[in-house]
Structures are given as structure tokens and as C-alpha cells.
Amino acid sequence: MGFTCGIVGLPNVGKSTLFNALTSTQAAAAANYPFCTIEPNTGRVPVPDARLDRLGEIAKSARIIPTQLTFTDIAGLVRGASRGEGLGNQFLGNIRETDAVLHVLRCFESEITHVEGTVDPVRDAEIVDTELMLSDLESLERRIQAATKRARGNDAEAKAELALMERAQAVLAEGRPARTVARTAEEEPIFRGLQLLTGKPVLYVCNVDEGAAASGNAHSARVAERAAAEGTEAVVICAEIEAEIAQLTDPEERAEFLASLDLEEPGLNKVIRAGYRKLGLITFFTAGPKEARAWTVTDGASAPEAAGVIHSDFQRGFIRAETIDYDTYVALGGEQACKDAGRMRQEGKDYRVADGDIFHFRFNV
């Protein structure tokens, strides 16, 4: 099960620097000119979770394996992208393939050229949103025509799709992204199938200078207001600092560097966790002498679906899930102590996974 966050934004806002720091590589060229990222760069990064390390200690695990997210660095967008300006068509195609969007906004002043001439992150966000909404409107116009013909033939599926598309079209025409369209749980699969660019969850990443890394600045404060109004999050980072941190392999050296900047942890940790939340993901664990491992499922997944993340045979032959919640596991000191205390639960096919569950799956194939 793969989940991808696309890193988007105008040219020269720090997207590639952020991507390089996330993946601890220089796979994406970071340069002072537009379109330095021509092909999307993809990297998988571990999701930081202190619970996993604690489980590994208690279970005396030989290996610790975190869950991961995929990040894709996508070429910068400019005004007119919906009409093919710059690398517009390529940008729009690449973002369509992602599950969520990390929108990097420049919140720092420097000699680095800004494609719009001045630093204004809210304006930049509006430019990107406008281009994506224009593309969505064009896409819906074509699809509505096709669905209308099918609906006239009493195609029930086409009628449901048409009603939702018309609501989305009206919202977009008002200048609001498709993700704000009111929809029922039954309509959610139809909505996802439309693959609207502005229908994807968005997280704003405010790229600030070193002096504002700990508390942000006036630019990032404006972005935070916008994010709150949209019901999403804004994370403050300094991409250049994160790139430096990524090169420090010694834990003590890294801790000292963070302390010197009044930072408790790398900003990238916050970005990764926020991206994880925006995708609606939760973590479950398996723990034993060989390894302690974190696994990813969507919030609301059933126990058999969680088993299937490990191996399809586990889901196909699912019998039950022996389950311990994280707090109990830690408080009692491991699996055997939880068994002895009667705190290991036997959960069936209808059980919905809770974040932090520790599982041992019983199956028969």
C-alpha cells in the first residue's frame, strides 16, 4: 500500500531543497533558476515515531523498521500552467498521480529571484490554486458532457456522478477548491474517481529563513491564518537548516545543532507527520525478538485489511487478531505480561484498527 505526497509550489520557493533534505540526497537539483526540476524526483522516507523505538526496547528486537511515506518533488508551476505555460501540462499530470499535496510557500527574503518579483506566500498559494482550479473546470466540462449522455439513458451510476460533478463545477466557478464540495460517504469513492487536482488534501509548508525557524515570521503567520480558514495545517521549516541537519549522521552532533537553534526536533519530522495525518493514515505495530515494525493503514481499516498490509495471505486466511494497545504494552512491559494480565484481546473481522495497536495475526490458508 503506497501513499504519495507531491511537493508543489512556484519555482524558487525551496521545493527541491526540502525534497533533498527529506531524502538526505541531492537527487533533485537545487538551483537559482526556474524549472531546475524537470522530471519528478521520488523518495521514500521513514515516518518518525518514538513509540516504535520503545517497543523495540521492550521486545528486545534485533531490528527496528519504521513505516514510510513517498514524496515526489514536482517541477515548479507558473501563471498560465493550466494553458500549458512553463511546464504546466507536465506539472498537472504529475500532481494528479499523488494522494496529497505539500504546498511549499516562500516566506523568506533573499537575493534569490522570485518568479513573481516579490515575496507574498498567500498570493503564491492563490496562483497555484487558480491554475489547478482552471484545470479542474476544464476536466469537469468534458466529463459532464459524457455523463449527461449516459444519464439520459437511465444509467444510475452516471446520474450519481453527474450530480456530484455539477456541484463540484459550481464550487470551482465560485473560486473555491473542489475539496470544499459537500459530499456524503457514499459519494466519496465517486469523488476520488474524478481525480480533481483541488480535491486532494493540502498541507502548507512555510519555508522561512534561519532566524524564523523556531517561531515563524509575519509571512508564515498569514499562511497559518489561511490554513486555519481552510481547515488544514501550516508547518514552519527552514529548508536550508533541514538540509544541514540531514548531513549530520552523529545523533549527539545533530542534537547540539538543533539546540543551538532552539529547535526540539527537525522541522521535517513535523512535515512528515502532518503529511501522514493529511492522508488520513494511522500506524499499527508488530513486535518480537526479530524485529519491531510499524505499518500504515487508512483510518477506519478493518483488522483483515491491516493483516493484508503485511501479506495478502494474512488477509485471505484471517482468523483473528491478537491485540494489545500501545499504552498497556508499555505499562505492563511486553506481550507475555499482557497475556498474563488478561490484557491481550481477541479481535475478529469487524474490528477497526486503532492507532498504536500491536497485533499478532492468526490466519489459515
Salt bridges, closest charged atoms under 4 A:
ASP49 OD2 - ARG51 NH2 2.80
GLU57 OE1 - ARG54 NH1 3.09
GLU109 OE2 - HIS219 NE2 3.42
GLU116 OE2 - ARG79 NE 3.17
ASP120 OD1 - ARG222 NH1 3.12
ASP124 OD2 - HIS114 NE2 2.88
ASP124 OD1 - ARG123 NH2 2.93
GLU126 OE2 - ARG226 NH1 3.88
ASP129 OD2 - ARG226 NH2 2.69
GLU138 OE2 - ARG142 NH1 3.50
ASP155 OD2 - ARG150 NE 3.85
GLU161 OE1 - ARG150 NH2 3.50
GLU174 OE1 - ARG176 NH2 2.68
GLU187 OE1 - ARG167 NH2 2.76
GLU188 OE1 - ARG183 NE 2.89
GLU230 OE1 - ARG179 NH2 3.85
GLU230 OE2 - ARG226 NE 3.19
GLU233 OE1 - ARG277 NH2 2.68
GLU265 OE2 - ARG273 NH2 2.43
GLU291 OE1 - ARG63 NH2 2.87
GLU291 OE2 - ARG293 NH1 3.90
ASP313 OD2 - HIS311 ND1 3.85
ASP313 OD1 - ARG316 NH2 2.60
GLU322 OE2 - ARG320 NH2 3.74
GLU322 OE2 - ARG362 NE 3.09
GLU335 OE2 - LYS339 NZ 3.40
GLU347 OE2 - ARG345 NE 2.76
ASP355 OD2 - ARG51 NH1 3.07
